[in-house]
Amino acid sequence: MTAENRTSLFYNRQSGGMIAIEDMGRSTGNRFFVDFGNTESGGDTDGGGKNPAVPFLTLDWAIGKCTPNNGDIIYVMPGHAETITTAGAITCDVAGISIIGLGEGSNRPIITFGASSNAASILVTAANVTIKNIIGLCGDDGLTNPFHIQAADCTLDIEWRDGSATVEAAAAILTTADADRLNVKLKYIGFTAGDACVNAIRLVGGNQTRVDVDFYGKATTAVVEFKTTAVVDCNVTGYMYNTGITDFTQSVVDTPTGSTWFANFFDGGAGSYVSGGSGDALAIEDVSDIKADTSAILIDTAVIGALGVGLTAVSTFVGTEFTIKKVIADKTNIITAGLLLTDASSVGELILKRVTLQNDSTVTGGNTGGALIYSDDATYPLNVSLTTGVFGASEFLPLEIGYPIQTGKKVGIKAVTGACTGSGSLIITMTFVRNFLGATIAAV
């Protein structure tokens, strides 16, 4: 028995439509097509609209042919254009439909909102409606509610264009309190010399609204305004250039007060990234105090206070290395009695990783081997023997140690008679690795 290979594609032939291979991952509903320019073979007639070659001519007619909550999709063809002049001239009153504009740039479908009553609108009264890739064009100065959302769980991903500086909408999107869980992505192209635009988006109540706006123009009250009824759980993001406003006071405004919201966006007028909300006023996020040198980044005592280290620089993390150097002017000082190389006892456990011996440039020759590096720890005395060797001026003798130095202990060097001969200074460099946050030790 062989396994059957399956995909999300399926064969579909609508009555009166074309044969199509469609994606069930998107929808299994009906597909309709709208193209105002195809008057030769298209028309607003029953049984049509199921083939892009025989499309409907108007969007409202196509909506009326959809089945509620069936996942139906209306494709609006590139270059499609409609002008509406009355409130609800296009009414999305069928739940669960998607209206998808095809095309790019100015070739996308354009709906012009005309007349002079300021009332022309696309009205959304059914839930779960999606409108994407449609351009709305203002043809009536002071237009009040071109996209009027009155139902829950809707999605808008559209572009709005004012006609000119003297032909602007008062708002591109208006909602009611029934528009819960609204998702909006709006690109608003206005004019900096205009005076009719009050808002790009006006939210009248509603819960869990998500707004992403790209605004250019002049909004006299706010790019996003909560109006009449407080909103609950609203998040605003995007980019806003509200000409003449550099203090972002007309970016997001809660007119009724009492709304719960948060915004984080780039403000073109202020030239800054801004965030804030109902719990904290909008303000520029100032990152100028963050230093490039990570060694200056501090760790909060609340995190590491239990370790007893306090406020500690990143440079003292476990695993970081540091070196200390001791110069012994008279090598006879380390014979028999020994000489401490570190002053105060270590704080925290360290690993003595490496010791490097070097004669200075005045050396006339001699043996600097045969010595012991030790610690004043009875339990872990260290006592690592340095290999006997003779080396000349400015030569190095690196010795890998890898031995723990317990907290509260010191490190020294000593040698037997004859082990260190010759004139000149002996330079000892020790490399330590922190085995404890903030561990340290210093040269005597």
N, C-alpha and C positions, 0 to 999 in steps of 0.2 A: 504494500500500500504506500503510495507516494504522498508526500505532504503537498498541499495546495498552496501555491504562492498567491497572496492577496495584497491588495493595496487599498487606499481609501478612495480610489477612482471608481466611478460607476457609470453605466450607460443610462442615459435618460432621454426620453422623447416626450415632450409635452404635446398635448393635443393641439394641433394647429401650429406647432413649433418645429424647430430643427432637431436633428439628432445631435446629442452632445455627450462628451465624456466629462463628467463633473467630479468635484472633490467633495466626498461626504464629510471630510474634516472641516469644511467650511459650512456646508448646509446641504440638506437633501430637499429643500423647498423649491418652489418655482422660481424661474428666472424670467425677468421682464426687461425690455430695452426701451429707452426713450431717446428720441432724436427729432427735434423740431424741424430740422432741415429736410428730412426725407418725406416730403409730402406726396411724392410720386407713388411710392409703394406703401408708405406708412399711414397711420391714422388712428384716431381715438375711437376704435371700434371693438366690439366684443370679438374675442377669438384672436385678436392681433397681439402685437407686442412681445411675442415669444421668440422672435428671431431678429437679430440686429438689422437684417435686410428689410424686415417688415415691422418697424418699431411703432410704439405709441408716440404721439407728438407732444404730450404734456405730462408732467410729473404727477399732478393730482389725479389724473385719469388712471395712471399706472398703479397708484396707491389703492385706488378703489377696486382693483382687480386682484389684490393680494388676499391671502387667507391668514387670519389671525394666528399668531404663534406657530406658524408653519416653517419659519426660517426662510421666507421668501426674500429674494434679492432683486432690487431694481438697479440696473446698470444705466447710468445716464451718459450718453455718448460724448466723445470729445467734440467741442465746438457747439454743444447744445446751448440754446439761449431762450429764456422765457422772461417776460415782464409781468409782474403782478401788481395790482393796484388796490386791493381790498384786504381787510383783516381775514386771515384764514383762507386766502385764495388757494394756497396749498395747505391742506390739513392732513397731518399724519395721524389718522385715527384708527389704524390697524396695528395691533400690538405685534412686536417681534419681527418687524421688517428692517431691512438694511437698504439704504439708498447710497449707492457708490458711484461717485463721479469718475469718469475715465479721462485720461489726458494729463498733460503736464503744463505748468505755467499758465499763460493766458488762454491756452487751448482747453482748459478744464471747463466744465459746464458753468454757465453764469446765470444767476437769477437776479434780475434787476427789480428793485423795489421802487415803483414809480408813483404817479399821481401827486396830489398836494395835500392829502388829508393826514399824512404821517401815520397811517394805520396799516399799510400793506404789511403782510406777515406770512411766514411759514409757521403754522401753529402745530405743535406736537401735543396731542391729547391722549395718546396711547402709550403704554409702558414698553420698555425694551426696544425703543427705536434708535437706530444708528444712522447718522448722516455723515458722510466722509467725502473729502476732495471736491467740495462744491465752493464756488466763489459767490458771495453775496455782494451786490453792487448797489450803492445808494443812489437813488434818483429823485429823492425827496428830502429837502433840507429839514432837519428836525425829526426824522423818522424815529418812532418811539420803541418799537419792539419787533424788528424784522424776523428774528428767530425767537419764538415765544414758547418756552418749554413748560408744560403743565402736567407732566407725568414722570413717574419714577424710572430709574435704571436706564436712562438714555445716554447716548454718547454722541458728541459733536466734535468733528475734526474738520474745521472749515477755515476759509479765509474771507475777511471782510475788507472791502475797498470803498472808501468814501469817493463820491464823484468828483469833488473839487473842494477848495477851501470854503466855498459858499454852499456846497451840497453835502451835508454830513448827517450821519445818524446821531441821535441823542444817545443811543445805546445800540450795540449790535445784537446782544443776547439779553433777554429778560426771562426770569423764571418766576414761578409761584412756589408756595410752600410745599406743593405736592411733588416737586422735582427732586426727591431724595436720590442719593447715590448717583448724581449727575457727574459725568466725566466730560470735560471740555478741553479741547486744544484749539486755540484761536490765534490766527495771525491777523492783526489789525493794521491796515495801511491807511493812515489818515493824513492830515495836513497840519503843519505847525502854525499856519496862519489862520486856521479855522476858529469858529466860536460856538458851533452847535453841539459838538460832542461833549456829553456829560460823563459818560462811562463807556468803556468797551463792553464790560459785563456787569449786569445789575442782578444781584441775587436777592430774592425776596423770600427769606426763610430757606428751609431745606436742610437735610442732614447728609453728612459724609460726601460733600462736594469736593471734587478734585479739579483744579483749574491750572492749565499751563497756557500762558499768554505771551505772545510776542507783539508788543505794542509800539507803534510809531505815530505820533500826532500830538494833539492837545486835548486832554480831558480836563474839564473845568472842575469836576469834583474828585474823581478818582478813576484810575484805570479799572479797578475792581471795587465795586461798592456793595456793601450789604445794606439793603434798603427796607424800611418799614418793619420787617420782621427779622429778628436775630437768626443767624445761621448757627448750626451745630456741627463741629468737626469739619471745618473747611481748610484745605491746604492749597496755597497759591504759589506757583513757581513760574519761572520764565525770565523774560527780558522786557524791560519797560523804558521807553524814552518818551517822557511826557515833557514837551518842550517848555523851557523856562522854569522848571521845577528841579532844584538841585538838592532839596532836603527830603525827598521821597515822601512828603506829607500828603501827596495826591496819588499815591500808588495803590494802597489798599486802605479803605476807610470803612469803619463800622458805624454807620449813621444811627441805627437804633440803639446801639451799645448792647452789651450782654452777649455778643456772639462769642463762640469758641473757635479759634482759628490760629493758623500759623502760616507764615509766608517766608520764603527764601528765594531771592531773585537777584538778577543783575539790574542795577538802575543806571541807564545811560546818561541821565542828567547829572547824577551825582558821581558817575564814573567809578562806582563801587559795588561790591556785593553787599546786599542788605538782608537782614533777617529779623524776625520778631513776630509778635502775635498778641493774642488776648492776654497772655500772662506777662509779656515783656514787650515794651514798645519797639517799633521798627528802629533799627540802628545799623550803622556800617560795621561790618565785621573787620576789625583792625588786626592784621597779622604782622604789623611792622615790628613788634617786639620779639617775634620769634627769630632767634639767632641761627645762623647757618652752622655754627660750631656745635655739634651735638654734645660736646662735653659740657655745654652750659645748660642742657636740658635737665631739669631736676625731677627727682622722684618724690612723690608725696609721702610724708611720714605716715599717713594713714595706711599706706600699702606696706611699708617696710619697717614701721616703727617697732613692731614686735621683734625685729631682728636686732634692735638696739643701735642701728646705724644712724637714724635720723634722716635729715634732708641731705641726700647724697648725689653727687654728679654721676651721669651715665659712665664717665671714664673710670669709675671705681667698681664696675660690675664684676661679678665672678668671671674669671678667665682672662681679664685684662692684665697686661704686663706693665712693669715699671722697673727702672734701674736706679741704683745708688752707687756712688764712687767714693773710694777712700784712697788717699795718697799717703804712703808711708815714707817719710823723708829719710829715716834711718832704719835700714832693714834689721839691724841688731835688736830693734825693739820687739820683734816677734819671736826672738829666740827663747825657747823654754817657757817663759812666763806667759807668752801669748799677748794678743792685742785685740780688744773689741773693735769690730768694724761698724757696729750699729750703736746708736745712742739709746734712745728710749726703747723699751720692750715693744715687740710687735703687737699690733691690735688686730685680732682676727688671724685665722690660719693662713699661712702663705706656703708656696712651694718655691724653694731656691732652685731655679731652673738651670742657671749657668753662672760660672765664675770665670772671668777673663783676667789674666795677669799680664802686665806690661812693664818693662823697664823704661825709664825715661831716657832722653837723648844724651844724658851725661854718663850713662853707665860705661864702665870700662871692662865689663865682662863679669860673669859670676853665675852661680847656681841659684835659681829661685824655686827649685822644686823641693821635695821632701818636707813640705809643710802640711798642716792639717787645717781644714775649715771645720769649725766646731760651733755648737750652740751650748748655752748654759742651761740645758735641759737634761736632768738626771735620767729621765725615762727615754728621751730621744736625743742622745748627745751629739748626733750627726757624725763627727770625726771622720770626714771624708779626706782621704789622702790625695794630695796633689802630686801628680807624677813628676818625678825628678827630671829636670831638663835644663839645658843651658841655652839661652837665647840672647841675641844682641839688642842694641838700642832700638826702641820703637817697635820691636817685634811683639807678637801676641801669643799667649798660650791659653786658648779657650778650653774650658773644662765643663762638660755636661754633668750636672749634679742630680736634679730631680728629686730633692729630699724635702719633706715637710718641716716647716718651722711653726711650732705650736704658738698659740696666742700667749703673749706675756714673756716671750723669750728673745734673747739677743744672739747675734752671730759674731764670731771672732776668728782669728787666725793665729797659729803658733807653729814653731818649728824647733827642731833640735839643733844643737851647735853644729855649724858647718853646712847646714842645709841652705842657707841664704847668704851668699857671699858676693863681693864686688861692690863697687861704688854706685851712686845714683839712687834715685827713688824707685819704689815699687808702687805701681798703680793697680788697684784692685777694683774691678767693676762687677757688681752682682746684679743679675736679672731675676726678679721675683714675679710669680704668677699668683694672683689673688684666688684663694680657695674659699673666700668668704666675702660677701658684699662689703666694700669699704675697707678691707684689710690693708694695713700699711706698716711701714717700718722706715726709720730714717738713719742716715750715716752719722757717726759720732763727730 
